[in-house]
Amino acid sequence: MTVAFYAPLKAPDHPVPSGDRTMARALIKALEYAEFPITVASDLRIYDRTGDTAAQTELIKQADTEVTRIVSGPGARTWRCWLTYHNYYKAPDLIGPAVARALDIPYVQVESTRARKRLTGPWARFAEAAEAASDQAHTIFYVTGRDAETLRRDAPTGQVLTHLRPFLDRADLPTQSDYNGGMLSVGMMRGGDKLGSYTLIADTLALLDAGLDWQLTIAGDGPAEAEVTRLMAPFGARVRMLGALPAEELQQHYERARLLFWPGVNEAFGYAYLEAQATGLPVVAQDRPGVRDVVAGMQPAVSDGPHAMAARLTDMLTDRAALKHLGTQARARVSQQHLLPAAAATLRTAIKGMT
């Protein structure tokens, strides 16, 4: 029987790349790997970025129309369950709960976020809908330990919480790096948290010994590109900025790099960490909640600042054997925990157990 899939924030066929779209597509692959046929039940985008109550009212009306269309569709009666990816107060699932009730099938969520502090204020109606959807879920798959904290705190009696580790949408590992290149950073160039990571990178590079042989390649672009360029200007030709790269070209850079350097300021978890480690690259980051879920080994504490990251970079760049050993350990961890087979096994066991 088919799994009905829905991503209210960004449909898997949305034209603009993002982490949400990547995860939605990966989930579909994992469900198919688990031998569940998939129907993308709706591509209606439910998203209010600014807290616009009129926009929320209009989206609620559109969702009600969509519920009627879906329930009366010819294939709906063959659905095993409804699975929604990323329900939260700015992008609540306004469709899945009603459809699941009408069809009397289990309602499931992946990477749902609880935010009861939003029950007052401009997003109140959407926050109420997001909380109600989470309350109805038979099972919620949480991806990070940080999400699990509030999900456990607010879970209704009988709800099942299952850890679905972040994963790459591939069943095997890519070619291992030859470690003949320099350092690599991969991240979008936006203000706020992303710019915070780039600021930490610049502060760390400034602390490296003048005689240390290092180069850094940066893959990524975005509205803060000019600011990132300014931050990296003092390092001259040692830093290369390549802009956004297609997946195949980015993989080639992973396969030449020595390590991934990305502090991870407020990362949900970060696909670049998994992609790099799958290729055998050790990671230099900071010990942050999202980082802990996907990065092998302990990272420097946030309170130790850029000096600790500079020391770790120096150790890795001057000890090739240790660098390769750490990379091999990271690669093994990805193979065991963060590829399609592991994700599919988690989804298969949970979904078959609820129906």
SULGIKA-V103779 format. One record per pair of residues at least 6 apart in sequence whose ideal C-beta (glycine too) atoms are under 8 Angstrom apart, sorted by the first residue. I is the first residue (numbers start at 1). J is the second residue. If there is no record, write none. Layout:
<<I:J> <I:J>>
This chain:
<<1:36> <1:37> <1:78> <1:79> <1:80> <1:355> <2:36> <2:37> <2:38> <2:39> <2:75> <2:78> <2:79> <2:80> <3:31> <3:36> <3:37> <3:38> <3:39> <3:79> <3:80> <3:81> <3:82> <3:83> <3:351> <4:39> <4:41> <4:76> <4:79> <4:81> <4:82> <4:83> <4:96> <4:99> <5:12> <5:24> <5:27> <5:28> <5:31> <5:38> <5:39> <5:40> <5:41> <5:83> <5:84> <5:85> <6:40> <6:41> <6:42> <6:82> <6:83> <6:84> <6:85> <6:93> <6:95> <6:96> <7:20> <7:24> <7:84> <7:85> <7:86> <8:44> <8:45> <8:46> <8:47> <8:84> <8:86> <8:87> <8:91> <8:92> <8:93> <8:94> <8:95> <9:20> <9:45> <9:46> <9:47> <9:86> <9:88> <9:90> <9:91> <10:16> <10:18> <10:20> <10:21> <10:24> <10:45> <10:47> <11:21> <11:24> <11:40> <11:43> <11:45> <12:21> <12:24> <12:25> <12:28> <12:40> <13:40> <13:43> <14:21> <14:45> <19:268> <19:271> <20:85> <20:86> <22:169> <22:271> <23:85> <23:86> <23:111> <24:85> <24:86> <25:169> <26:167> <26:168> <26:169> <26:343> <27:83> <27:85> <27:110> <28:38> <28:40> <29:169> <29:340> <30:167> <30:169> <30:340> <30:343> <30:344> <30:347> <31:38> <31:83> <31:344> <31:347> <32:38> <33:171> <33:340> <33:341> <33:343> <33:344> <34:344> <34:345> <34:347> <34:348> <34:351> <35:348> <36:80> <36:347> <36:348> <36:351> <39:75> <39:79> <41:70> <41:82> <41:95> <41:96> <41:99> <42:66> <42:70> <42:95> <44:62> <44:63> <44:66> <44:95> <46:59> <46:63> <46:91> <46:92> <46:93> <46:94> <46:95> <47:90> <47:91> <48:55> <48:56> <48:59> <48:90> <48:91> <48:123> <48:126> <49:90> <50:122> <51:121> <51:122> <51:123> <52:122> <53:122> <53:125> <56:123> <56:125> <56:126> <57:125> <59:94> <60:94> <60:125> <60:129> <63:94> <63:95> <64:94> <64:98> <66:95> <67:95> <67:98> <67:99> <67:102> <70:76> <70:95> <70:99> <71:99> <71:102> <71:103> <76:99> <76:103> <77:103> <79:103> <79:105> <80:105> <80:106> <80:351> <80:355> <81:100> <81:105> <81:106> <81:107> <81:108> <81:138> <81:351> <81:354> <81:355> <82:96> <82:99> <82:100> <82:103> <82:105> <82:106> <82:107> <82:108> <83:108> <83:109> <83:110> <84:93> <84:96> <84:107> <84:108> <84:109> <84:110> <84:112> <84:133> <85:109> <85:110> <85:111> <86:110> <86:111> <86:112> <86:113> <87:93> <87:109> <87:112> <87:113> <87:130> <87:133> <87:134> <88:112> <88:113> <88:115> <88:130> <89:113> <89:115> <89:118> <89:123> <89:126> <89:127> <89:130> <90:123> <90:126> <91:126> <91:130> <92:126> <92:127> <92:129> <92:130> <92:133> <93:109> <93:129> <93:130> <93:133> <94:129> <94:133> <96:107> <96:133> <97:107> <97:132> <97:133> <97:136> <100:106> <100:107> <100:136> <101:107> <101:136> <105:355> <106:138> <106:139> <106:354> <106:355> <107:133> <107:136> <107:137> <107:138> <108:137> <108:138> <108:139> <108:140> <108:141> <108:351> <108:354> <109:133> <109:134> <109:137> <109:139> <109:140> <109:141> <110:140> <110:141> <110:143> <110:164> <111:141> <111:142> <111:143> <111:147> <112:130> <112:133> <112:134> <112:137> <112:140> <112:142> <112:147> <112:151> <113:130> <113:147> <113:150> <114:131> <114:134> <114:150> <114:151> <114:153> <114:154> <115:127> <115:130> <115:150> <116:127> <116:131> <116:154> <118:124> <118:126> <118:127> <119:127> <119:128> <119:131> <131:154> <134:140> <134:151> <134:154> <135:156> <135:159> <137:159> <138:159> <138:160> <138:354> <139:159> <139:160> <139:161> <139:162> <139:350> <139:354> <140:151> <140:155> <140:159> <140:160> <140:161> <140:162> <141:162> <141:163> <141:164> <141:346> <141:347> <141:350> <142:148> <142:151> <142:161> <142:162> <142:163> <142:164> <143:164> <143:165> <143:166> <143:268> <143:269> <143:293> <144:166> <144:268> <144:269> <144:289> <144:290> <144:293> <145:289> <145:292> <145:293> <146:289> <146:290> <148:161> <148:163> <151:161> <152:161> <155:161> <160:350> <160:354> <162:346> <162:350> <163:346> <164:343> <164:346> <164:347> <165:293> <165:294> <165:337> <165:338> <165:342> <165:343> <165:346> <166:269> <166:271> <166:274> <166:293> <166:294> <166:338> <167:274> <167:337> <167:338> <167:339> <167:340> <167:342> <167:343> <168:271> <168:274> <168:275> <168:278> <168:334> <168:338> <168:339> <168:340> <169:340> <170:278> <170:339> <170:340> <171:339> <171:340> <171:341> <172:339> <173:278> <173:279> <173:331> <173:334> <173:335> <173:339> <174:251> <174:254> <174:255> <174:278> <174:279> <175:255> <175:279> <176:255> <176:279> <176:280> <176:327> <176:331> <177:254> <177:255> <177:256> <177:257> <177:258> <177:279> <177:280> <177:281> <177:327> <178:255> <178:256> <179:257> <179:258> <179:280> <179:320> <179:323> <179:324> <179:327> <180:256> <180:258> <181:215> <181:217> <181:253> <181:256> <181:257> <181:258> <182:214> <182:215> <182:216> <182:217> <182:257> <182:258> <183:214> <183:215> <183:216> <183:217> <183:257> <183:258> <183:259> <183:260> <183:261> <183:313> <183:317> <184:216> <184:217> <184:218> <184:219> <184:253> <184:254> <184:257> <184:259> <184:260> <184:261> <184:276> <184:281> <185:198> <185:201> <185:216> <185:217> <185:218> <185:219> <185:220> <185:260> <185:261> <185:262> <186:218> <186:219> <186:220> <186:250> <186:260> <186:262> <186:272> <186:275> <186:276> <187:194> <187:197> <187:198> <187:218> <187:220> <187:262> <187:272> <188:194> <188:220> <188:221> <188:222> <189:195> <189:198> <189:220> <189:221> <189:222> <189:223> <189:224> <189:225> <189:227> <189:228> <190:222> <190:223> <190:224> <191:223> <191:224> <191:227> <193:265> <193:266> <193:267> <194:222> <194:224> <194:265> <195:224> <195:227> <195:228> <196:263> <196:265> <196:266> <197:262> <197:263> <197:264> <197:265> <198:224> <198:227> <198:228> <198:231> <198:232> <199:231> <200:263> <200:265> <200:286> <200:306> <200:309> <201:216> <201:231> <201:261> <201:262> <201:263> <202:231> <202:232> <202:234> <202:235> <203:305> <203:306> <204:261> <204:263> <204:306> <204:309> <204:310> <204:313> <205:214> <205:216> <205:235> <205:238> <205:239> <205:310> <206:234> <206:306> <207:306> <207:307> <207:310> <208:214> <208:310> <208:313> <208:314> <209:314> <212:314> <212:317> <212:318> <213:317> <214:238> <214:313> <214:317> <215:238> <215:239> <215:240> <216:235> <216:238> <216:239> <216:240> <216:261> <217:239> <217:240> <217:242> <217:253> <217:257> <218:228> <218:232> <218:239> <218:240> <218:241> <218:242> <219:242> <219:243> <219:244> <219:245> <219:250> <219:253> <220:243> <220:244> <221:243> <221:244> <225:241> <228:241> <229:241> <232:239> <232:241> <242:253> <245:253> <250:275> <251:275> <251:279> <254:260> <254:275> <254:276> <254:279> <254:281> <255:279> <257:276> <257:279> <257:281> <258:281> <258:316> <258:317> <258:323> <259:276> <259:281> <259:282> <259:283> <259:284> <259:313> <259:316> <259:317> <259:323> <259:327> <260:272> <260:273> <260:276> <260:277> <260:281> <260:282> <260:283> <260:284> <261:283> <261:284> <261:285> <261:309> <261:313> <262:270> <262:272> <262:273> <262:283> <262:284> <262:285> <263:285> <263:286> <263:288> <263:309> <264:270> <264:273> <264:285> <264:286> <264:288> <264:290> <264:291> <265:286> <265:288> <266:288> <266:290> <267:273> <267:288> <267:290> <267:291> <268:290> <269:290> <269:291> <269:293> <269:294> <270:290> <270:291> <270:294> <273:283> <273:285> <273:291> <273:294> <273:295> <274:294> <274:334> <274:338> <276:283> <277:283> <277:294> <277:295> <277:296> <277:327> <277:330> <277:331> <277:333> <277:334> <278:331> <278:334> <278:335> <278:338> <278:339> <279:331> <280:324> <280:327> <280:328> <280:330> <280:331> <281:327> <281:330> <282:296> <282:297> <282:316> <282:323> <282:326> <282:327> <282:330> <283:295> <283:296> <283:297> <283:299> <283:330> <284:299> <284:300> <284:309> <284:312> <284:313> <284:316> <285:291> <285:295> <285:299> <285:300> <285:309> <286:299> <286:300> <286:301> <286:302> <286:309> <287:298> <287:299> <287:300> <287:301> <287:302> <288:299> <288:302> <291:299> <294:338> <295:330> <296:326> <296:329> <296:330> <296:333> <297:326> <297:329> <297:330> <299:312> <300:308> <300:309> <300:311> <300:312> <301:308> <315:322> <316:322> <316:323> <316:326> <317:323> <336:342>>
